[in-house]
Amino acid sequence: MAQLIVSSTCQGPILSCAEGLSLWGGVDPATGRIIDAHHPQYGSSLAGRIVMMPTSRGSCTGSGVLLGLTFAGAAPKALIFREPEDILTLGALVASRLFGHDIAVLRLSADEYDALAKQENAAISATRLRAGPLDLALDPVVPSALHLNETDRELLSGAHGEAVRLAMEIITTMATVQGAASLTDVTRVHIDGCIYAGPAFLVFARRMADLGARVRVPTTMNAISVDHANWHAQGVGEEFGLPASQLADAYVEMGAHPTFTCAPYLLEDNPLPGEDIAWAESNAVIYANSVLGARSIKHADFMDLCIALTGRAPRAGVYLDENRAPRRVIDVALPRDFDDAFWPMLGWLVGQAAPDRIPLIRGLERTTPSSDDLKALCAAFGTTSASPMLHIAGITPEADLPPTADADQLTIGAAEFARLWAGFNQGAAAVDLVALGSPHFSAAESAAFADLMEGRTVHPDVTTIITMGRGTLASIAENGVQARLQAAGVKILPDLCWCSISEPVFPPSARVLMTNSGKYAHYAPGLSNRAVRFGSLAQCAEAACSGQASSALPAWIARFLG
């Protein structure tokens, strides 16, 4: 029977998406139009439609964008999935429970999904889905089978306040959706919902803070949308800068630490292998699971705060041993003498090849990727895959887990890299912005770029900006790297990241940007409405100094093609 997760009575035209979609960076939050230039339904609108997609993908912020679409009157009437999905489901749940904005959420079997995708219109009630000849009974989600301990029941009763009661209500509903039999204790939380992508984010945070919400476990914060201390001086208008800073302040008021980084694994205290944590921010979740061996599903924005208020999360997904095994084996034909651009490109390609399952990457056993290489790979993987982790044979800690019995196999080779290079390099050769730090730059990356810029200066017609967390900035200030970068004309911005940066901090006059980030190369066309060039860190340094990006295929890809 088809599963009804969030109830709403509606009818309307169907938009069937061939691939999953990240609402953050993939959809205009004011209109609902798909702005992800790499998506098959680019240009279509979600507003007022019954939207079908296999599952969502990309940023955990999608839940907040969906809530914002309800405030803007541009939300879909319903979301229908074929695979498990948490991010948009959570956004619809919050919209309904806290604000009375209803979006139906359904999950269908593969056969039901395929049959519905052939129809043009559908109607949904509390008990049925009808579309042309299709008439499906809907089975509502009821969390009665979930085991709750005494503390859980106490939190759910309201004994610890309304904010905690709401948080537990959302957690138990999502636990049922995820098929969890019980909840698990988490040791730490990373909040992603502190990015200001519209008024809905602040409305939610203030509602919870005003209800007396306070975190129960150590909680860090993602990059925010402004340089908290300097946005006035940077020319950011009050209409954006004030609510963006107030959003950050609301989470600090609730007890979160103002770390303001999208790479919490760069902080000093990393989770240990096997440790149950609750991180939001897609790249952080993938890195934590894959590289550190910690355990977290991709918690959606707002779910992160709910877990921080209770210290409890649904024991489902990759919290469980049996769900961490690879379901697709990807053999990589390894090129000779590749540069650091290889890693984000590989991550993007692997995500595209495994959009809905954990992959095992083989063929890299003789390589020695740095933590920054793995950071770039995991971040790019998260733009094209909904999976919370990956394995790399011979490199990541759980890569010896045997593939599942139904695992299949495919190969990535030279042609795929050449195709992606062309897709990432649509902009003109003349570059006027070099954008580094998506995810946030590490101290090692900062030092490497300082070495590349040694004795050189940024071209007068080019702006070069690195974004990083406060902890990294303090480190490079102490060891002299900050001074070296600034002497070369490089600007350094703390607190915010490229996926949340806006004008005038993003140079309004820039028309073509260059980045070494596969994540930002994917999202930048939609987020910034600029053309993009992509390359290695050394190529970014060359573009910063000359204002020109090479149009030639990199030598390692050319040799790879043979």
Buried (B, 14 or more C-beta within 10 A) or exposed (E): EBBBBBBBEBBBEBBBBEBBBBBBBBBBBEBBBBBBBBBEBBEBBBBBBBBBBBBBBBBBBBBBBBBBBBBBEBBBBBBBBBBBBBBBBBBBBBBBBBBEBBBBBBBBEEEBBEBBBEBEEBBBBEEEBBBEEEEBEBBEBEBEEBEBEEBBEBBBEBEBBBBBBBBBBBBBBBBBBBBBEBBBEBBBBBBBBBBBBBBBBBBBBBBBBEBEBBBBBBBBBBBBBBBBEBBBEEEBEEEBBBBBBBBBBBBBBBBBBBBBBBBBBBBEEBBEEEBBBBBBBBBBBBBBBBBBBBBBBBBBBBBBBBBBBBBBBBBBBBBBEEBBBBBBBBBBEBBEEBBBBBBBBBBBBBBBBBBBBBBBBBBBEEBEBBBBBBBBBBBBBBBBBBBBBBBBBBBBBBBEBEBBEEBEEEEBBBEBBBEBBEBBBBBBBBBBBBBBBBBBBBBBBBBBBBEBBEEBEBBEEBBBBBBBBBBBBEBBEEEEBBEBBEEBBBBBBBBBBBBBBBBEBBBEEBBBBBBBBBBBBBBBBBBBEBBBBBBBBBBBBBBBBBBBBBEEBBEBBEBBEE
